[in-house]
């Protein structure tokens, strides 16, 4: 399933590297699920990398259909980060979450 790499990162407590919007990003996965429109998404804390909005660190909601090149890093995740909402209102169905 498309969400498997993100859920593996969450389970193993590791940082996930992805390419999104043309930028490489290192993220800590907090929740993976589906929106009411059926889009697979992940709520992440971006620890470093590029961003179209120029916000290189912080909370992001990323769509799986816009992400490529998933890779688990050896770097441990510091999740959960302050401000994490386990019952993220954007997701109507959860695949995995902290």
Secondary structure, 3 states (H helix, E strand, C coil): CCCHHHHHHHHHCEEEEEEECCEEEEEEEEEEEECCCCCEEEEEEEEEECCCCCCCCEEEEEEHHHEEEEEEEEEECCCCCCCCCCCCCCCCEEEEEC
